[in-house]
């Protein structure tokens, strides 16, 4: 049989106050979490989870049995409603806190920044705790802010009974402390690495926008930014002019792998690739499109012809063209036919004639 809880008259009075207040507490829990969720979304802060709850009668009864005399009225208990926000990074805890300060009234005397306690084995408890009240008034509530790793560690501690009523042997306590230190270091390093990567990304984008492309490594992120400069527009318009065609926008990100397979390593290499092959790509496009009445072209047309010319100029031949079409269109039997047709039409063009003479 479990422990039978018996409350004194003061505890019973507090419990009765709680029962009367419970509908208000439930409404407060929902409203406070919605307000915070909306404010975080508005500021573009991505969190891993948000929890909110009203303390159960069973949990409150246990608390009142232990320290009911500490509270004069039910309003003195600050965690009847609890919100918990879990972030990915340590610096985001401070961002959540800044937003909480803006939308709630904070009771600074009751609030605790446990991150500043620096106890060796306290990693899981290192969350930031604010005691808050809605600006419109009403009961106070607790807001916990912690990282995902802190949350995981806290759950592990709870699950293993580390903070339980059985005294933990010294060797196990030491192991826990070491692991907690490692987790704290990992948490800090993830945040530091993110700041470093964000700075690097900004530097790369600044180089893209300033035109110093030779210094920018080719990657998904930098290529996407480069495309915002519309580097293929001029050639697209030249090709479209043949049939007065409309240009239909499509993604060109799938060509990144093709460009990398050509050995292009920087955006400067991509720019050079465009400059060196544009006239020949235009000629190849003309040889195909002039005999059609196509009046709509996708925005990757210029890039496709540039790639075709590059393969032909670098002795890729039929196999190189088939490989390129496989990458662009996915593997299918018609790619061989396309390659043969492309070779046939390219043979008469100046850049191919030069290759033959060599």
C-alpha positions as CSV (number, residue, x, y, z in Angstrom):
1,X,0.0,0.0,0.0
2,X,1.1,3.5,-0.8
3,X,1.8,6.3,1.7
4,X,-1.5,7.8,2.8
5,X,-1.3,11.6,2.8
6,X,-2.9,13.5,5.6
7,X,-3.2,17.2,5.6
8,X,-3.8,19.5,8.5
9,X,-6.6,22.1,8.5
10,X,-4.4,24.7,6.8
11,X,-3.4,22.3,4.1
12,X,-7.0,21.3,3.5
13,X,-8.0,25.0,3.2
14,X,-5.3,25.6,0.6
15,X,-6.4,22.5,-1.3
16,X,-10.0,23.7,-1.3
17,X,-8.8,27.1,-2.6
18,X,-7.0,25.2,-5.4
19,X,-10.1,23.3,-6.4
20,X,-12.1,26.5,-6.7
21,X,-9.3,28.1,-8.7
22,X,-8.7,25.2,-11.0
23,X,-10.8,26.4,-14.0
24,X,-9.0,29.8,-13.9
25,X,-5.6,27.9,-13.8
26,X,-6.5,25.9,-16.8
27,X,-7.5,29.0,-18.7
28,X,-4.3,30.7,-17.6
29,X,-2.2,27.7,-18.8
30,X,-3.8,27.8,-22.3
31,X,-3.7,31.6,-22.6
32,X,-0.1,32.0,-21.5
33,X,1.2,29.2,-23.7
34,X,-0.7,30.6,-26.7
35,X,0.7,34.1,-26.1
36,X,4.3,32.9,-25.8
37,X,3.9,30.6,-28.9
38,X,2.6,33.4,-31.0
39,X,5.3,35.8,-29.8
40,X,8.1,33.3,-30.6
41,X,6.7,32.6,-34.0
42,X,6.4,36.3,-34.7
43,X,10.1,36.7,-33.9
44,X,11.1,33.7,-36.0
45,X,12.5,31.8,-33.1
46,X,12.3,28.1,-33.7
47,X,11.9,25.9,-30.6
48,X,12.0,22.2,-30.3
49,X,9.0,21.9,-27.9
50,X,6.7,23.8,-25.6
51,X,4.8,22.2,-22.7
52,X,2.2,23.6,-20.4
53,X,0.3,22.0,-17.5
54,X,-1.7,22.7,-14.4
55,X,-0.4,21.0,-11.2
56,X,-2.5,17.9,-10.4
57,X,-4.3,17.7,-7.1
58,X,-2.2,14.6,-6.2
59,X,1.1,16.5,-6.8
60,X,-0.2,19.6,-4.9
61,X,-1.3,17.4,-1.9
62,X,2.2,15.9,-1.7
63,X,3.7,19.4,-1.7
64,X,1.3,20.7,1.0
65,X,2.1,17.7,3.2
66,X,5.8,18.6,3.1
67,X,5.7,22.4,3.3
68,X,2.1,23.6,3.5
69,X,2.8,25.8,6.4
70,X,5.1,27.9,4.2
71,X,2.1,29.2,2.2
72,X,-0.4,31.6,3.6
73,X,-2.8,31.3,0.7
74,X,-2.9,29.4,-2.6
75,X,-1.6,32.6,-4.3
76,X,1.8,32.0,-2.6
77,X,2.3,28.8,-4.6
78,X,3.9,30.0,-7.8
79,X,4.0,26.7,-9.9
80,X,0.4,25.8,-10.0
81,X,0.6,26.5,-13.7
82,X,3.9,25.6,-15.4
83,X,5.2,26.4,-18.9
84,X,8.4,24.9,-20.3
85,X,10.1,26.0,-23.5
86,X,12.8,23.7,-24.9
87,X,15.3,25.3,-27.4
88,X,18.0,23.7,-29.5
89,X,20.8,26.2,-28.5
90,X,21.8,27.9,-25.2
91,X,21.7,31.4,-26.7
92,X,18.1,30.8,-27.7
93,X,17.2,30.4,-24.0
94,X,18.1,34.1,-23.6
95,X,16.0,35.1,-26.7
96,X,13.0,33.3,-25.2
97,X,13.6,35.0,-21.9
98,X,13.8,38.4,-23.6
99,X,10.4,37.8,-25.3
100,X,8.9,36.5,-22.0
101,X,10.0,39.8,-20.3
102,X,8.2,41.7,-23.0
103,X,4.8,39.9,-22.9
104,X,4.6,39.0,-19.2
105,X,5.2,40.7,-15.8
106,X,8.2,38.9,-14.2
107,X,8.4,38.5,-10.4
108,X,12.2,39.0,-10.1
109,X,12.4,38.2,-6.4
110,X,11.1,34.7,-7.1
111,X,12.8,34.1,-10.4
112,X,16.0,32.1,-10.6
113,X,18.7,31.7,-13.2
114,X,20.0,28.3,-12.2
115,X,22.6,28.5,-15.0
116,X,24.6,30.8,-12.7
117,X,24.8,28.4,-9.8
118,X,27.6,26.3,-11.5
119,X,27.1,23.2,-9.4
120,X,29.2,20.3,-10.7
121,X,26.3,17.9,-11.1
122,X,23.5,20.5,-11.9
123,X,23.5,20.5,-15.7
124,X,20.0,19.1,-16.0
125,X,18.7,21.7,-13.6
126,X,20.5,24.6,-15.3
127,X,17.3,26.0,-16.7
128,X,16.2,29.6,-16.4
129,X,13.1,29.9,-14.2
130,X,10.8,33.0,-14.4
131,X,7.8,33.5,-12.2
132,X,5.4,35.4,-14.3
133,X,2.0,37.0,-14.3
134,X,-0.2,38.1,-17.3
135,X,-0.1,41.8,-17.7
136,X,-3.9,41.7,-17.2
137,X,-3.4,40.2,-13.7
138,X,-4.4,36.8,-12.3
139,X,-2.4,34.1,-10.6
140,X,1.3,33.7,-11.1
141,X,2.8,30.9,-13.1
142,X,6.3,29.4,-13.6
143,X,8.1,29.5,-17.0
144,X,11.1,27.2,-17.4
145,X,13.5,27.7,-20.3
146,X,16.1,25.1,-21.1
147,X,18.0,23.5,-24.0
148,X,17.1,20.1,-25.5
149,X,20.3,18.6,-24.0
150,X,19.5,20.0,-20.6
151,X,16.0,18.5,-20.9
152,X,17.3,15.1,-21.9
153,X,19.8,15.1,-19.0
154,X,17.1,16.1,-16.5
155,X,15.0,13.2,-17.8
156,X,17.9,10.8,-17.4
157,X,18.6,12.0,-13.9
158,X,14.9,11.5,-13.0
159,X,14.8,8.1,-14.6
160,X,17.9,6.8,-12.9
161,X,16.7,8.1,-9.5
162,X,19.9,10.2,-9.1
163,X,18.0,12.9,-7.2
164,X,15.9,10.3,-5.4
165,X,15.8,9.5,-1.7
166,X,18.4,6.7,-1.9
167,X,21.9,8.0,-1.3
168,X,24.0,7.6,-4.5
169,X,27.5,5.9,-4.0
170,X,30.4,8.3,-4.5
171,X,31.7,6.5,-7.7
172,X,28.4,6.9,-9.4
173,X,28.1,10.5,-8.4
174,X,31.5,11.1,-9.9
175,X,30.4,9.5,-13.2
176,X,27.3,11.6,-13.3
177,X,29.3,14.7,-12.7
178,X,31.7,13.9,-15.5
179,X,28.9,13.2,-17.9
180,X,27.0,16.3,-16.9
181,X,30.2,18.3,-17.6
182,X,30.6,16.7,-21.0
183,X,26.9,17.5,-21.8
184,X,27.3,21.1,-20.8
185,X,30.4,21.4,-22.9
186,X,28.6,19.9,-25.9
187,X,25.7,22.3,-25.4
188,X,28.0,25.3,-25.4
189,X,30.0,24.0,-28.4
190,X,26.9,23.5,-30.5
191,X,25.9,27.1,-29.8
192,X,29.4,28.4,-30.5
193,X,29.6,26.4,-33.8
194,X,26.3,27.8,-34.9
195,X,27.5,31.4,-34.3
196,X,30.7,30.6,-36.3
197,X,28.8,29.1,-39.2
198,X,26.3,32.0,-39.2
199,X,29.2,34.4,-39.4
200,X,30.8,32.4,-42.2
201,X,27.5,32.3,-44.1
202,X,27.2,36.1,-43.9
203,X,30.7,36.6,-45.1
204,X,30.1,34.3,-48.1
205,X,26.8,36.1,-49.0
206,X,28.6,39.5,-48.7
207,X,31.2,38.2,-51.1
208,X,28.5,37.0,-53.5
209,X,26.8,40.4,-53.4
210,X,30.1,42.3,-53.8
211,X,31.0,40.2,-56.9
212,X,34.2,38.7,-55.3
213,X,33.1,35.3,-56.5
214,X,36.5,33.7,-56.7
215,X,36.7,33.6,-52.9
216,X,33.3,31.9,-52.5
217,X,33.3,28.1,-52.3
218,X,30.6,26.4,-54.4
219,X,27.9,25.0,-52.1
220,X,24.1,24.7,-52.0
221,X,23.8,27.8,-49.9
222,X,26.2,30.0,-52.0
223,X,24.8,28.7,-55.3
224,X,21.3,29.6,-54.2
225,X,22.5,33.1,-53.3
226,X,24.3,33.3,-56.6
227,X,21.1,32.5,-58.5
228,X,19.5,35.5,-56.9
229,X,21.9,37.6,-59.0
230,X,20.2,36.0,-62.1
231,X,23.5,35.0,-63.8
232,X,21.8,33.1,-66.6
233,X,19.2,35.7,-67.5
234,X,21.2,37.3,-70.3
235,X,21.8,34.0,-72.1
236,X,18.2,32.9,-71.5
237,X,16.9,36.1,-73.2
238,X,19.3,35.6,-76.2
239,X,18.0,32.0,-76.6
240,X,14.3,33.0,-76.1
241,X,14.6,35.7,-78.7
242,X,14.8,33.1,-81.5
243,X,11.1,32.3,-81.1
244,X,10.0,35.3,-79.0
245,X,9.5,32.6,-76.3
246,X,8.3,33.3,-72.8
247,X,10.7,32.2,-70.0
248,X,9.1,30.0,-67.3
249,X,10.8,30.1,-63.9
250,X,12.0,26.7,-62.5
251,X,14.6,25.7,-59.9
252,X,18.2,25.3,-61.0
253,X,19.5,23.7,-57.8
254,X,19.6,20.3,-59.4
255,X,22.4,21.5,-61.6
256,X,24.7,22.0,-58.7
257,X,25.8,18.4,-58.7
258,X,26.5,18.7,-62.5
259,X,28.7,21.8,-62.0
260,X,30.6,20.0,-59.2
261,X,31.1,17.0,-61.4
262,X,32.8,19.4,-63.9
263,X,35.3,20.2,-61.2
264,X,34.0,23.7,-60.5
265,X,34.9,24.7,-56.9
266,X,34.0,28.3,-56.5
267,X,31.4,30.7,-57.8
268,X,34.2,32.4,-59.7
269,X,34.6,29.1,-61.5
270,X,30.9,29.1,-62.3
271,X,31.1,32.7,-63.6
272,X,34.1,31.7,-65.8
273,X,32.2,28.7,-67.0
274,X,29.3,31.0,-68.2
275,X,31.7,33.5,-69.8
276,X,33.7,31.0,-71.7
277,X,30.7,28.9,-73.0
278,X,27.8,31.4,-73.5
279,X,28.4,32.1,-77.2
280,X,28.7,28.4,-78.1
281,X,25.7,27.5,-75.9
282,X,23.7,30.2,-77.8
283,X,24.8,28.6,-81.1
284,X,23.8,25.1,-80.0
285,X,20.4,26.3,-78.8
286,X,19.8,28.1,-82.1
287,X,20.6,25.0,-84.1
288,X,17.9,23.1,-82.2
289,X,15.2,25.8,-81.5
290,X,15.3,27.5,-84.9
291,X,13.5,24.5,-86.5
292,X,10.8,24.4,-83.8
293,X,8.0,26.8,-82.8
294,X,8.5,26.5,-79.1
295,X,7.1,29.7,-77.5
296,X,7.9,28.8,-73.8
297,X,11.3,27.9,-72.3
298,X,12.2,27.0,-68.8
299,X,14.6,29.3,-67.0
300,X,17.2,26.5,-66.8
301,X,17.5,26.4,-70.6
302,X,20.7,28.5,-70.7
303,X,22.3,26.4,-68.0
304,X,21.4,23.2,-69.7
305,X,23.0,24.3,-73.0
306,X,26.1,25.6,-71.2
307,X,26.5,22.1,-69.6
308,X,26.0,20.4,-73.0
309,X,28.7,22.6,-74.6
310,X,31.1,22.0,-71.7
311,X,30.7,18.2,-72.1
312,X,31.2,18.4,-75.9
313,X,34.3,20.7,-75.6
314,X,35.9,18.5,-73.0
315,X,35.6,15.3,-75.1
316,X,32.7,13.9,-73.1
317,X,31.3,12.6,-76.4
318,X,28.2,10.4,-76.5
319,X,28.8,8.8,-73.0
320,X,29.3,12.2,-71.4
321,X,26.1,13.5,-72.9
322,X,24.1,10.4,-71.8
323,X,25.6,10.8,-68.3
324,X,24.5,14.5,-68.3
325,X,21.0,13.7,-69.5
326,X,20.8,11.0,-66.8
327,X,21.6,13.6,-64.1
328,X,19.2,16.2,-65.5
329,X,16.3,14.0,-66.6
330,X,16.8,10.9,-64.5
331,X,17.9,7.6,-66.1
332,X,15.7,6.5,-69.0
333,X,16.2,5.0,-72.5
334,X,15.4,8.2,-74.4
335,X,18.6,9.8,-73.1
336,X,20.7,7.8,-75.6
337,X,18.5,9.1,-78.4
338,X,18.8,12.7,-77.1
339,X,22.6,12.3,-77.0
340,X,22.8,11.1,-80.6
341,X,20.6,13.9,-81.8
342,X,22.7,16.5,-79.8
343,X,25.9,15.1,-81.3
344,X,24.5,15.3,-84.8
345,X,23.4,18.9,-84.5
346,X,26.6,20.0,-82.7
347,X,28.9,18.6,-85.4
348,X,28.3,21.6,-87.7
349,X,28.9,24.3,-85.1
350,X,32.1,26.4,-85.0
351,X,33.4,25.2,-81.6
352,X,33.1,21.5,-82.8
353,X,34.8,22.3,-86.1
354,X,37.7,23.8,-84.2
355,X,38.1,20.7,-82.2
356,X,38.1,18.6,-85.4
357,X,40.9,20.7,-86.9
358,X,43.0,20.4,-83.8
